[in-house]
Amino acid sequence: MRVVLTGGGGFIGSYVLARMIGAGIDVTLVGPNTGKSRYTASLVAAGEARFVHCDESFRDYGVLRSALADADALVLLGYVMPTTASPADRLLEEFDRNVEPTLRLLRAAGDRVRQIVFASSVSVYGIPTRMPVGESDALSPRTPYAIGKVACEQALQLQSAASGARCGILRYSTVYGPGELVPRAIPNFIRAALAWQMPRIRGDGLDEHDYVHVTDVADATLTALRRKTQGVFNIATGLGTTTSDLAQLVYKLAGATAVPVFELSAEPARARVRLVCDTERARAQLGFIARRPLAEGISEEIGWFRCRLGTGTPPAGRRAA
């Protein structure tokens, strides 16, 4: 199998790339660079994967056509983080840096690539009206990021119907694990715990999310590719954890005392977010079951951060009971 991959040097992409190389798949990375992952860069340097340079917006049609000329599949994991703050500017940037480049890749692929896998997000559901949320439930994106993902999903479905290619859309829930550097709940709590600082929680801590380990996500992505999967799938655990419980778990595993600081706003209360996924379709059609328990995965990520930051365990008097 010959695969063209975007985002192969990112947090999730580097894990997926490792799975592909291990499975004997011929991989070509396309993008402006090989990403932040040193592991990905080492694979390219060793000739285990090819790299084709293309500008961030994928405007060089000739380069894309050449890279995709003999590809069996296109795996879209790439994402460029917007830099603006206002909703309108951020939405424009989402379309400029993520939606339009996806459309250019699809145009270059034409009807030659017979399989597409796209990394979407459960954020497309917004705040669901029922739990667990299933793939056929209504979409209600509430952020520029989620609106961009919906636009890409719909474009992919349109392209798939026109070209006859099989398209697997994977809606990842909240992904965590070693290598995670974005400022989200788990890495934020780990950094604070290792610095012997109290966890800071926005709101009342009762928001609930479905946390899935990056290795489970990588396995699901490779399975969707190899099975030439068609359709939309939640890639999640089906289990919810509140932000407050998550903080307590991280601090316990890090050996630190957690006394959360709740940051309550004077502004009108926002709607509480509860987003736990129905994973039955992924289990039935992909054979996917998330296998990494949350405590085990967080312990592994804490160890990774300790190595990265050069920190040890908290000193006596600051350890958890």
NORDA-V101072 format. One record per residue. N is the residue number from 1. PSI is psi in radians with two decimals (none if undefined). Layout:
((N | PSI) (N | PSI))
//
This chain:
((1 | 2.35) (2 | 2.12) (3 | 2.37) (4 | 2.24) (5 | 2.32) (6 | 2.63) (7 | 0.37) (8 | -0.18) (9 | 0.17) (10 | -3.08) (11 | -1.02) (12 | -0.72) (13 | -0.64) (14 | -0.59) (15 | -0.73) (16 | -0.74) (17 | -0.75) (18 | -0.72) (19 | -0.72) (20 | -0.83) (21 | -0.74) (22 | -0.49) (23 | 0.05) (24 | 0.35) (25 | 2.42) (26 | 1.97) (27 | 2.33) (28 | 2.10) (29 | 2.39) (30 | 2.47) (31 | -3.11) (32 | -0.39) (33 | -3.12) (34 | 0.07) (35 | -3.02) (36 | -0.32) (37 | 2.10) (38 | -0.53) (39 | -0.79) (40 | -0.77) (41 | -0.65) (42 | -0.61) (43 | -0.71) (44 | -0.76) (45 | -0.59) (46 | -0.04) (47 | 0.20) (48 | -0.42) (49 | 2.61) (50 | 2.70) (51 | 2.23) (52 | 2.06) (53 | 2.30) (54 | 2.59) (55 | 2.77) (56 | -0.55) (57 | -0.06) (58 | 0.80) (59 | -0.25) (60 | 1.56) (61 | -0.68) (62 | -0.75) (63 | -0.77) (64 | -0.78) (65 | -0.70) (66 | -0.76) (67 | -0.58) (68 | 0.03) (69 | -0.75) (70 | 0.40) (71 | 2.44) (72 | -0.50) (73 | 2.69) (74 | 2.13) (75 | 2.07) (76 | 1.69) (77 | -0.10) (78 | 2.50) (79 | 2.35) (80 | 2.11) (81 | 2.19) (82 | 2.75) (83 | -0.15) (84 | 2.87) (85 | -0.70) (86 | 2.54) (87 | -0.75) (88 | -0.82) (89 | -0.69) (90 | -0.67) (91 | -0.74) (92 | -0.72) (93 | -0.64) (94 | -0.79) (95 | -0.67) (96 | -0.69) (97 | -0.26) (98 | -0.82) (99 | -0.90) (100 | -0.74) (101 | -0.61) (102 | -0.74) (103 | -0.66) (104 | -0.67) (105 | -0.73) (106 | -0.69) (107 | -0.74) (108 | -0.60) (109 | -0.60) (110 | -2.36) (111 | 0.28) (112 | -0.65) (113 | 2.16) (114 | -0.11) (115 | 2.31) (116 | 2.35) (117 | 2.25) (118 | 2.32) (119 | 1.81) (120 | -2.79) (121 | 2.58) (122 | -0.10) (123 | -0.29) (124 | -0.35) (125 | -0.26) (126 | -2.21) (127 | 1.74) (128 | 2.67) (129 | -0.19) (130 | 2.75) (131 | 2.51) (132 | 2.71) (133 | 2.36) (134 | 2.90) (135 | -0.45) (136 | -0.04) (137 | 2.76) (138 | 2.50) (139 | 2.43) (140 | 1.15) (141 | 2.38) (142 | 0.03) (143 | 2.75) (144 | -0.69) (145 | -0.85) (146 | -0.67) (147 | -0.71) (148 | -0.72) (149 | -0.72) (150 | -0.75) (151 | -0.75) (152 | -0.75) (153 | -0.83) (154 | -0.65) (155 | -0.72) (156 | -0.70) (157 | -0.66) (158 | -0.82) (159 | -0.73) (160 | -0.76) (161 | -0.62) (162 | -0.67) (163 | -0.31) (164 | 0.07) (165 | 2.63) (166 | 2.35) (167 | 2.10) (168 | 2.05) (169 | 2.03) (170 | 1.99) (171 | 1.69) (172 | 2.43) (173 | -2.75) (174 | 1.90) (175 | 2.40) (176 | 2.97) (177 | 3.06) (178 | 2.36) (179 | -0.15) (180 | 2.08) (181 | -0.17) (182 | 2.66) (183 | 1.27) (184 | -3.14) (185 | -0.95) (186 | -0.93) (187 | -0.59) (188 | -0.78) (189 | -0.67) (190 | -0.81) (191 | -0.76) (192 | -0.73) (193 | -0.73) (194 | -0.34) (195 | 0.07) (196 | 0.69) (197 | 2.73) (198 | 2.55) (199 | 2.34) (200 | 2.18) (201 | 2.20) (202 | 2.19) (203 | -2.67) (204 | -0.01) (205 | 0.14) (206 | 0.06) (207 | 2.57) (208 | 2.25) (209 | 2.85) (210 | 1.86) (211 | 2.16) (212 | 2.39) (213 | 2.53) (214 | -0.54) (215 | -0.61) (216 | -0.70) (217 | -0.74) (218 | -0.73) (219 | -0.75) (220 | -0.69) (221 | -0.76) (222 | -0.68) (223 | -0.76) (224 | -0.66) (225 | -0.87) (226 | -0.51) (227 | 0.01) (228 | 0.91) (229 | 2.48) (230 | 2.27) (231 | -3.02) (232 | 2.36) (233 | 2.35) (234 | 2.19) (235 | 1.73) (236 | -3.06) (237 | -0.41) (238 | 0.13) (239 | 2.38) (240 | 2.56) (241 | 2.23) (242 | 2.75) (243 | -0.68) (244 | -0.80) (245 | -0.62) (246 | -0.77) (247 | -0.77) (248 | -0.71) (249 | -0.80) (250 | -0.81) (251 | -0.66) (252 | -0.81) (253 | -0.50) (254 | -0.13) (255 | 0.55) (256 | 2.73) (257 | 2.29) (258 | 2.04) (259 | 1.60) (260 | 2.50) (261 | 1.94) (262 | 2.14) (263 | 1.64) (264 | 2.34) (265 | 2.61) (266 | -0.20) (267 | 2.84) (268 | 2.44) (269 | 2.32) (270 | 2.82) (271 | 2.41) (272 | 2.37) (273 | 2.15) (274 | 1.97) (275 | 1.58) (276 | 2.38) (277 | 2.55) (278 | 2.14) (279 | 0.24) (280 | -0.69) (281 | -0.74) (282 | -0.65) (283 | -0.78) (284 | -0.70) (285 | -0.44) (286 | -0.22) (287 | 0.44) (288 | 2.22) (289 | 2.18) (290 | 2.17) (291 | -0.29) (292 | 1.97) (293 | 2.61) (294 | -0.79) (295 | -0.72) (296 | -0.77) (297 | -0.68) (298 | -0.69) (299 | -0.72) (300 | -0.73) (301 | -0.62) (302 | -0.77) (303 | -0.69) (304 | -0.76) (305 | -0.66) (306 | -0.73) (307 | -0.71) (308 | -0.73) (309 | -0.21) (310 | 0.60) (311 | 2.72) (312 | -2.70) (313 | 2.71) (314 | 2.61) (315 | 2.87) (316 | 2.44) (317 | -0.28) (318 | 0.11) (319 | 2.71) (320 | 2.64) (321 | none))
//
